[in-house]
Amino acid sequence: MTGNSQFIPVQAPADTSITIGELLQNAAAIVDRIDARWLLQSILNTDAAYLIAHADRSPDVDQINRFRQLLARRAAGEPVAYLTGAKGFYDLVFEVTPDVLIPRPETELLVEMALAKIPADRECNVLDLGTGSGVIAVTIAKHRPEACVMAVDLSARAIAVARRNAEKHAVKNVVFIKADWFSHFTAEKFDVIVANPPYVAEGDPHLEEGDLRFEPIAALTAGRNGQDCLRSIITQTPDYLVPSGWLMLEHGYDQAAVCHELLGETGFTRLFTRTDLAGIDRVTGGQYG
Ligand SMILES: C[S@@+](CC[C@H](N)C(=O)[O-])C[C@H]1O[C@@H](n2cnc3c(N)ncnc32)[C@H](O)[C@@H]1O
């Protein structure tokens, strides 16, 4: 893809008569068509329907230039979500910056499973570990206004993004804390604890591919076999759960068995694993005590 970026030189004077339809057609020569549409939508601050309905309109020079700059960056591999600063998750759109992991559709499974355990009509204490952009915590808080959600992350920059996302969605029942997993808490007990921790092995070749190259390494890797964070969270959780409370973890495609083993050893029962839409083991959890 990179080699083709010469077809739309960033410094070329913008042709003010070029239409939305032509811009998208030209862009398809160097980036995925859908990516090009997302980029143009973000610059024109509009939606896909507008691009289709007004394909014969011409954006202004500044918009055309900015679109070409984003195309060149996309052609060089930068993730669309970082270029547009936004990503849809569950039923909301979240701010995303290079300080946070780009929310993945498979994480929606963890949210669904957590929502199934959180009552809609009464208070429930929920903890989201490694909140990143805040997608899990904010989505849960939005769908369960009676719940009291706490969310921690080691990254102060991630916490800043998560707070902006809570504000953007007018969510008041979530508190963000910069901390190393449970280190902020002493006597607090939660009914439901969820986490999508880093779970990729250091040195995994996938880290050199696609969007992962641009994401914060601290959001991705967890020791030599990718299990460090899962292990740390599972073994500490009993001190912070109410009796019969639930822990639910997102994990890698081959980590369900080790999660079962660790949960069992730590005293969890009613263990379960659910597969994502691709049929891959994705969320494992259990009930304590
Ligand atoms: C895989 S990302 C998940 C982000 C977000 N929850 C999501 O699902 O998109 C893992 C997050 O855990 C955070 N993290 C890593 N180590 C941590 C630690 N020791 N304590 C708290 N958060 C940590 C990272 O900063 C990152 O934001």
The ligand as a MOL file (V3000), in Angstrom:
LIG
                    3D

  0  0  0     0  0            999 V3000
M  V30 BEGIN CTAB
M  V30 COUNTS 27 29 0 0 0
M  V30 BEGIN ATOM
M  V30 1 C -5.9960 -4.6000 26.3040 0
M  V30 2 S -6.0930 -2.9720 26.9520 0 CHG=1
M  V30 3 C -7.8370 -2.8640 27.2480 0
M  V30 4 C -8.4000 -1.4850 27.1170 0
M  V30 5 C -9.9320 -1.4350 27.1920 0
M  V30 6 N -10.4270 -2.0080 28.4160 0
M  V30 7 C -10.5540 -2.1550 26.0180 0
M  V30 8 O -11.1160 -3.2360 26.2010 0
M  V30 9 O -10.4780 -1.6400 24.8890 0 CHG=-1
M  V30 10 C -5.3740 -3.2200 28.5540 0
M  V30 11 C -5.2990 -1.9750 29.4220 0
M  V30 12 O -4.7030 -2.3840 30.6640 0
M  V30 13 C -3.8740 -1.3400 31.1360 0
M  V30 14 N -2.8910 -1.9150 32.0770 0
M  V30 15 C -1.7760 -2.6330 31.8110 0
M  V30 16 N -1.1480 -2.9900 32.9530 0
M  V30 17 C -1.9010 -2.4770 33.9540 0
M  V30 18 C -1.7660 -2.5190 35.3750 0
M  V30 19 N -0.7410 -3.1340 35.9670 0
M  V30 20 N -2.7090 -1.9040 36.1220 0
M  V30 21 C -3.7680 -1.2630 35.5220 0
M  V30 22 N -3.9340 -1.1980 34.1890 0
M  V30 23 C -3.0140 -1.7980 33.4060 0
M  V30 24 C -3.2520 -0.7650 29.8660 0
M  V30 25 O -2.7820 0.5540 30.0870 0
M  V30 26 C -4.4340 -0.8470 28.8890 0
M  V30 27 O -5.1660 0.3440 28.8820 0
M  V30 END ATOM
M  V30 BEGIN BOND
M  V30 1 1 1 2
M  V30 2 1 2 3
M  V30 3 1 2 10
M  V30 4 1 3 4
M  V30 5 1 4 5
M  V30 6 1 5 6
M  V30 7 1 5 7
M  V30 8 2 7 8
M  V30 9 1 7 9
M  V30 10 1 10 11
M  V30 11 1 11 12
M  V30 12 1 11 26
M  V30 13 1 12 13
M  V30 14 1 13 14
M  V30 15 1 13 24
M  V30 16 1 14 15
M  V30 17 1 14 23
M  V30 18 2 15 16
M  V30 19 1 16 17
M  V30 20 1 17 18
M  V30 21 2 17 23
M  V30 22 1 18 19
M  V30 23 2 18 20
M  V30 24 1 20 21
M  V30 25 2 21 22
M  V30 26 1 22 23
M  V30 27 1 24 25
M  V30 28 1 24 26
M  V30 29 1 26 27
M  V30 END BOND
M  V30 END CTAB
M  END
